[in-house]
Amino acid sequence: MKKTASLILALLALNTGSIYAELESLKLQDINSLKNLNNSKHSTPKTSKKTAPIKKDLVYKVVVKGNKNIADSLIYNEISIRSGSKVNPAIINRNVGNIRSLGIFKNVSYTTKKTSSGIIITFKVEENPLIKEIVFDGNTVITDKEFIATINSQKNDILNLISVRKDIKYIEGLYTEQGYTYAKVYNIKTPDKDGEPLVFKIAEGEIEEVVITGNKKTQTYVVEREMNLKKGMLLKDATLREDLRRIYNLNYFTGLEPNLIPGKKPYSYKLLIDLVDRPSNATISFGGGYSPLSGMSVYSDLYWDNVVGSGQTVMLRGQFGRATTYQLKYHNPWMWDKRKSLTVKTWLTEGQLGSLDPLHTNQVFFRNERRKGVEVAVGWPYSYEFRSSHKLKYESVAIQDKNKGYKITSYTLGLTYDTRDVWFNPSEGCNYIFSYEVGLPLDKDSLDFNRYFIGFRQFFKTFDKQTIALRIDGDYLRSPMLSDEDIFYSQMYIVGGSSTVRGYDDQSPFAYGNKRVVSSLEYRLLFNDTFQGIIFVDAGNATTGDIYDLSKYKVGKGIGLRFLIPGLGPLRLDFGLDELGVSRLHFNIGHTF
């Protein structure tokens, strides 16, 4: 038994040694494998030392050639292609367009070249020439110096077509600022090589011809003399508008339309003004009436404006009744050149003439008088808006009831400044008037007096066909003979009635004196070309005392209608209320102011 156990132990020991030997062998192999694996992670294969293969269809480099005066950076800023990007013809062409848009190159092209490193794109540019000088051909109203200070292109610069296009707008803009909107840069000559000029060819909108049409009743020269625009002049917006206003203010036409027809030269024009005549420039009126105060009266008027198309005016008036009046007036607005006018007026009146009785009833009473006289006035313009007038007057007055008489021999200086758009029916503008009349004591019967008048009229356009109209008038009569009631009653001022403060009786004025102030405010609404409505407020006073005492002023207010009658003017109908609320209807011809 003991032998058997010993044998088993010996075999086990032998096997164990063999197993340990095998284990040791395997462990050594594993350690070597781990070392090899670790070394492989931290070592670089021989192939990693070489660069990756180049793709030959990608951009390797972008090159710019041909620029001499232009910096490379300016061109590269317009190029979006970068090294390593794919070659795309559409993108390349877009970059060519970007470079061209700089405006400083005559030609821009590109080439591509394949290399072992990739594709090289070369942009070839050809610069525009240098500008030796800048020439403006055709300008007369704007100087070269003004143009140079405005445009971008300058002497010794590289020609930039983008700047030149902007320069055209700048040049035409200068003309527009000065009202010459028809002036154009019609051609440009650019330099082909260094040292040549840049030339701007300018047409300033010359008028080749002025043609007036449609004036069947008015002579053409009557229209042409109102115009500042003539053949050979430059067409200016403000001048054309002013000419049309002047023609319309003649009041001979119901319509006018300007047209521009291209002329023979670049941007020159034929100015065609088409007119529509008024149906008639002559009116004949007959009428009459009866009132317990003045009795029966009959009148006949002939008013002929624009006699035989000449622009002259003749007026004949006759009135028969308690008093008989004959009056003749002649007016020539162009008696001499440049609107120097002549007006002659003569009259004869006999019979019972109305006069005011301020000491008793402030109503009109009648006395036998005989008046005959003549006026000659010369108008002298300094501009279309500002003019003076010089009038000589002679009138002989016989007061037959008093066996008394006197003469008026006087000189009157008048000054007017008028910017109203339409004289006979203004919507905007102003009209300032001043006159001074002095009595010339040529003999013992001549009155010694001084008469002053100042008038202020302003028109404010509010909305379409709506206007606010303001009037302030002041009168003053001074004479050492004012106390002579027989003479100066008819020379004094009155207030109350259709021409001063509406809403009060024309036959019974509320104020009388040698000093007068009248003011009016109207809101005018033009319904159409012939019909107008107004809302008005009037205030005024006349006195021989203190004109500044506002407590003596009276106010009238109301509404009115205007009907435009060709050749005669507005027919006026006003419904007014006085301070007591009493209403009165006033009928007359022409605006109150």
Secondary structure by P-SEA (a helix, b strand, c coil): caaaaaaaaaaaaaaaaaaaaaaaaaaaaaaaaaaaaaaaaacccccccccccccccccccccccccccccaaaaaaaccccccccccaaaaaaaaaaaaaccccccccbbbbbccccbbbbbbbbbcbbbccccccccccccaaaaaacccccccccccaaaaaaaaaaaaaaaaaaccccccccbbbbbccccbbbbbbbbccccccccccccccccaaaaaaaccccccccccaaaaaaaaaaaaacccccbbbbbbcccccccbbbbbbbbbbccccbbbbbccccccccccccbbbbbbcccccccbbbbbbbbbccbbbbbbbbbbcccccccbbbbbbbbccccbbbbbccccccbbbbbbbbbbbbbbbbbbbcccccbbbbbbbbbbbbcccccccbbbbbbbbbbbbbbccccccccccbbbbbbbbbbcccccccccbbbbbbbbbbbbbcccccbbbbbbbbbbbbcccccccccccccbbbbbcccccccccccccccccccbbbbbbbbcccccccbbbbccccccccccccccccccbbbbbbcbbbbbbcccccbbbbbbcccccbbbbbbbccccc
